[in-house]
């Protein structure tokens, strides 16, 4: 199986020379490592970061296409980007190809697989990939190639039931759910640990500074909760100020003193921040299934969020769902002051993670899918 993931080399190699290590890249490395551990032959196609072609990382062979900046503007869409992608797929020579996230690669991989008689799995990384009204970030060429790829893929994998429904409605494509996964972590186990965690009154917000993530909502929540420390991961103070200027809200939402901007952090350090927090805060307008939710729930950490995938936070009491800044502030204060409520949300979060989002469970689902696709007639 070959993962076509141009941006995945930093996540796969652990070399953080790139600021871009997104959720889709993290999910693909989780799946790939688990399948490789089970004895499956796994390959990746990534951008060229100067690595050796065919380099082996944890039993996974990595083939490179062109670098991100290679080629002349206006021409590089075809050469070297598309041509080097096809060449790398030829060298990988996999039985099944997997592509995640919407964009040109969805269609390009589908075309190559159709020409060469290989099955393709197209996986959704965000709700924007299946709602036509949310694909404004893509140009006409990108939208066409993404739609072509989704319709030509042998299997489309969604993260939630809402994505399955939207994909059928907007593209006429059927999908199956394979949930996202995260590594297991140790939960808060005793009353002393919990009391210490709540007394620190720390909340984590982790995302890129984009309009859809609504950093300005976090700043408003912090103003309403001056006795709470908010640790922001994903950018520094200069990034935050640029974001506010882009919204023309710098004067309206000054930087509260209880917000600490910690910049882009490795996955290991993200876990450290979560281990010291009382809750994870999400202010996003749209998501797929955030890795940060899984990383929080695996350690029994409640989530307070404006986005609720398939309604699981509300229906299973994994934290709290809010529609605005005032409600977010109230829910944070409730978690910090009601220990029994926090403990119940924590227990529910851990149980939900164990039932649905372990790496082992997701590995089982992909092994079954691979066996199904390899058995298809050529």
C-alpha positions in Angstrom: 0.0 0.0 0.0 1.4 3.4 -0.9 0.3 6.7 0.7 0.4 9.7 -1.6 1.1 12.4 1.0 3.3 15.2 -0.4 3.5 17.0 3.0 4.0 14.0 5.2 7.8 13.7 5.3 8.4 15.8 8.5 5.7 13.8 10.3 7.1 10.5 9.1 10.8 11.3 9.6 10.5 13.4 12.8 12.5 16.1 11.1 10.6 19.3 11.8 12.2 21.4 9.1 8.7 22.3 8.0 6.1 24.2 9.9 3.4 22.2 8.2 2.5 19.0 10.0 -1.2 18.8 9.7 -3.7 16.3 11.0 -4.0 14.4 7.7 -0.2 13.8 7.8 -0.3 12.6 11.4 -3.2 10.2 10.7 -1.5 8.7 7.7 1.7 8.0 9.6 -0.3 6.3 12.4 -2.0 4.1 9.9 1.2 3.3 8.0 3.3 2.4 11.0 0.6 0.1 12.4 0.2 -1.7 9.0 4.0 -2.0 8.7 4.1 -3.4 12.2 1.7 -6.1 11.1 4.0 -7.1 8.2 2.3 -5.1 5.4 4.6 -3.6 2.7 4.1 0.2 3.0 5.4 3.1 1.0 5.0 6.9 1.0 5.3 9.5 -1.7 6.3 12.9 -0.3 8.0 16.1 -1.5 11.7 16.0 -1.9 13.4 17.4 1.2 16.9 16.2 0.1 16.3 12.6 1.4 17.5 9.5 -0.5 14.8 8.1 -2.8 13.5 4.9 -1.4 14.7 5.8 2.1 13.4 3.4 4.8 11.8 4.8 8.0 10.4 2.4 10.5 10.0 -0.2 7.8 8.3 2.2 5.4 9.9 3.1 2.0 9.7 6.8 1.1 9.8 7.8 -2.5 10.1 11.5 -3.5 8.4 13.7 -6.0 9.6 17.2 -6.7 10.2 19.7 -3.9 7.4 22.2 -3.0 9.1 25.2 -4.7 10.5 23.4 -7.8 9.5 24.6 -11.2 8.3 27.7 -12.9 5.0 29.4 -11.8 2.2 28.6 -14.3 4.0 25.6 -15.7 5.0 23.6 -12.6 1.4 22.2 -12.1 2.3 19.8 -15.0 6.0 19.7 -14.8 7.5 18.8 -12.3 4.6 18.4 -9.9 2.3 16.0 -11.9 5.1 14.3 -13.8 7.2 13.7 -10.7 4.2 12.4 -8.9 3.5 9.8 -11.6 7.1 8.8 -11.7 7.2 8.3 -8.0 4.0 6.2 -8.2 5.7 4.1 -10.8 8.7 3.5 -8.6 6.5 2.6 -5.6 4.7 0.0 -7.7 2.1 -0.6 -4.9 -0.9 -2.9 -5.1 -3.2 -0.2 -3.5 -2.8 3.6 -3.4 -4.1 5.9 -0.7 -4.7 9.6 -0.9 -6.0 11.9 1.9 -7.2 15.5 1.7 -9.1 17.3 -1.1 -7.2 18.9 -4.0 -5.5 18.1 -7.2 -3.7 15.0 -5.9 -7.1 13.3 -5.5 -7.8 13.4 -9.2 -4.1 12.9 -10.3 -3.8 9.7 -8.2 -7.2 8.5 -9.5 -6.1 8.9 -13.1 -2.8 7.1 -12.6 -4.6 4.2 -10.8 -7.2 4.0 -13.6 -4.5 3.9 -16.3 -2.5 1.2 -14.4 -5.4 -0.9 -13.1 -4.6 -0.3 -9.4 -7.2 0.2 -6.6 -7.4 3.6 -5.0 -8.6 4.7 -1.5 -9.6 8.4 -1.2 -9.9 9.6 2.4 -11.5 12.7 3.6 -9.6 14.9 6.0 -12.0 17.8 6.6 -15.7 18.5 6.1 -14.7 21.0 3.4 -13.8 18.0 1.2 -17.4 16.9 0.9 -19.4 20.1 1.0 -19.3 21.9 -2.3 -20.2 25.2 -0.6 -17.0 24.9 1.6 -14.5 24.3 -1.2 -14.0 28.0 -1.9 -10.3 27.6 -1.0 -9.9 25.5 -4.2 -9.7 27.0 -7.7 -11.8 25.6 -10.6 -9.1 23.1 -11.6 -8.6 21.9 -8.1 -12.3 21.4 -7.6 -12.7 19.5 -10.8 -9.8 17.1 -10.0 -11.0 16.5 -6.5 -14.5 15.7 -7.7 -13.1 13.4 -10.4 -11.0 11.6 -7.9 -13.8 11.1 -5.4 -16.0 9.6 -8.1 -13.3 7.3 -9.5 -11.8 6.0 -6.3 -12.6 2.4 -5.5 -13.3 3.3 -1.9 -13.9 6.6 -0.2 -13.2 6.7 3.5 -15.0 9.3 5.7 -14.4 10.2 9.4 -18.0 10.8 10.4 -21.5 10.0 9.4 -22.0 13.7 8.6 -19.3 13.4 5.9 -20.9 10.3 4.5 -24.2 12.0 4.1 -22.7 15.2 2.6 -20.6 13.2 0.1 -23.6 11.4 -1.1 -25.6 14.6 -1.3 -23.1 16.7 -3.1 -21.1 14.2 -5.2 -23.3 11.2 -5.4 -20.5 9.1 -3.9 -20.9 6.4 -1.2 -18.3 6.3 1.5 -17.5 4.1 4.5 -16.5 5.3 7.9 -13.1 4.5 9.3 -12.5 6.6 12.3 -9.3 8.6 13.1 -6.9 7.3 15.7 -4.3 8.4 18.2 -1.7 6.8 20.5 -2.9 5.6 23.9 -1.9 7.8 27.0 -2.2 7.5 30.7 -5.2 9.1 32.4 -5.5 11.2 35.5 -5.9 8.5 38.1 -6.2 9.9 41.6 -7.9 12.8 43.4 -4.7 14.6 44.2 -3.6 14.7 40.5 -7.0 16.0 39.5 -7.2 18.6 42.2 -3.7 19.9 41.2 -4.8 20.0 37.5 -7.9 22.0 38.2 -6.1 24.3 40.6 -3.6 25.3 37.9 -6.6 26.5 35.8 -4.9 25.9 32.4 -6.7 25.5 29.1 -5.1 24.5 25.8 -6.0 25.9 22.4 -4.1 24.2 19.5 -4.6 25.2 15.8 -3.3 27.2 12.9 -4.2 30.9 12.9 -6.8 30.9 10.1 -10.3 32.4 9.9 -12.0 29.0 10.3 -10.2 28.3 13.6 -11.4 31.7 15.0 -8.5 32.7 17.3 -10.4 35.9 18.0 -13.0 33.9 19.8 -10.3 32.5 22.1 -9.1 36.0 22.9 -12.7 37.0 23.8 -13.0 33.9 26.0 -9.8 34.8 27.7 -11.0 38.3 28.5 -14.1 36.8 30.1 -12.0 34.3 32.2 -9.2 36.4 33.5 -8.3 33.9 36.2 -7.6 31.1 33.7 -4.3 30.6 31.8 -4.8 29.9 28.1 -1.8 28.2 26.4 -2.0 28.7 22.6 -0.2 26.3 20.3 0.2 26.8 16.6 1.7 30.3 16.4 3.5 33.0 18.3 2.4 36.5 19.4 3.5 38.0 16.0 1.4 35.5 14.2 -1.6 36.3 16.4 -1.2 40.1 15.8 -1.0 39.5 12.0 -4.2 37.4 12.3 -6.0 40.1 14.2 -4.9 42.8 11.8 -6.2 40.7 8.9 -9.6 40.8 10.6 -9.3 44.4 11.5 -10.0 43.5 15.1 -6.6 44.3 16.8 -8.2 47.2 18.8 -11.4 45.3 19.6 -9.6 42.2 20.8 -6.3 43.2 22.5 -4.0 40.4 23.6 -5.1 39.4 27.1 -2.3 38.9 29.7 -3.6 35.4 30.5 -3.0 34.1 27.0 0.5 32.7 26.3 1.5 32.1 22.7 3.8 29.1 22.6 4.4 28.8 18.9 4.4 25.7 16.8 5.1 22.6 18.9 6.1 19.0 18.3 3.5 16.3 18.9 5.4 15.3 22.1 5.2 18.8 23.5 1.6 19.2 22.6 1.0 16.1 24.8 2.9 17.8 27.6 0.7 20.8 27.5 -2.4 18.6 27.4 -1.2 16.7 30.5 -1.0 19.9 32.5 -4.4 21.3 31.3 -7.9 21.0 32.6 -9.5 21.1 29.2 -8.9 21.5 25.5 -10.7 24.4 23.8 -11.7 24.4 20.2 -13.3 27.5 18.6 -13.3 26.2 15.0 -16.1 26.9 12.5 -15.4 23.7 10.5 -13.1 20.7 11.0 -12.9 17.0 10.0 -12.1 15.1 13.2 -9.4 17.0 15.0 -6.3 15.0 16.2 -6.2 17.2 19.2 -9.6 15.8 20.3 -8.3 12.3 20.2 -5.1 13.2 21.9 -7.1 14.9 24.7 -9.6 12.0 25.0 -6.9 9.3 25.1 -5.7 10.9 28.3 -9.2 11.5 29.7 -9.2 15.3 29.0 -12.6 16.9 28.4 -13.1 19.1 25.3 -15.0 22.4 25.2 -15.8 23.1 21.5 -17.9 24.9 19.0 -17.5 22.0 16.6 -18.9 18.6 17.5 -18.2 15.7 15.1 -21.4 13.7 14.7 -22.6 15.2 18.0 -20.5 12.9 20.1 -19.3 15.5 22.6 -22.9 16.4 23.5 -24.5 13.0 23.3 -21.7 11.1 25.2 -20.8 14.0 27.5 -17.1 14.1 26.5 -16.9 17.8 27.6 -19.2 20.6 26.4 -20.5 22.1 23.2 -21.0 25.9 22.9 -22.3 28.1 20.1 -20.7 31.4 21.2 -18.1 33.1 23.3 -20.3 33.6 26.4 -21.3 29.9 26.5 -17.7 28.8 26.0 -16.6 30.9 28.9 -19.4 29.4 31.2 -18.6 25.8 30.2 -14.9 26.3 31.0 -15.7 27.8 34.4 -18.0 24.9 35.1 -15.3 22.3 34.3 -12.8 24.1 36.5 -15.1 24.4 39.5 -17.1 21.2 39.5 -14.8 18.3 40.1 -17.5 15.6 39.9 -18.6 17.0 36.5 -15.0 17.1 35.2 -14.4 13.5 36.4 -17.5 12.2 34.6 -16.6 14.0 31.4 -13.0 12.6 31.7 -14.3 9.0 32.2 -16.6 9.3 29.3 -13.9 10.7 27.1 -11.5 7.9 27.9 -14.2 5.2 27.3 -15.1 6.7 24.0 -11.5 6.8 22.9 -11.0 3.1 23.8 -14.1 2.0 22.0 -13.6 3.9 18.7 -10.2 5.5 18.2 -7.3 3.3 19.1 -4.6 2.6 16.6 -5.3 -1.1 16.8 -8.9 -0.8 15.9 -8.2 1.5 12.9 -5.4 -0.9 11.8 -7.9 -3.8 11.8 -10.3 -1.7 9.6 -7.6 -0.9 7.1 -6.3 -4.5 7.0 -9.8 -5.7 6.1 -10.1 -3.0 3.5 -6.7 -3.8 1.9 -7.6 -7.5 1.7 -10.9 -6.6 0.1 -9.3 -4.4 -2.6 -6.4 -6.8 -3.4 -9.0 -9.5 -4.1 -10.8 -7.3 -6.6 -10.5 -8.5 -10.3 -8.0 -6.5 -12.3 
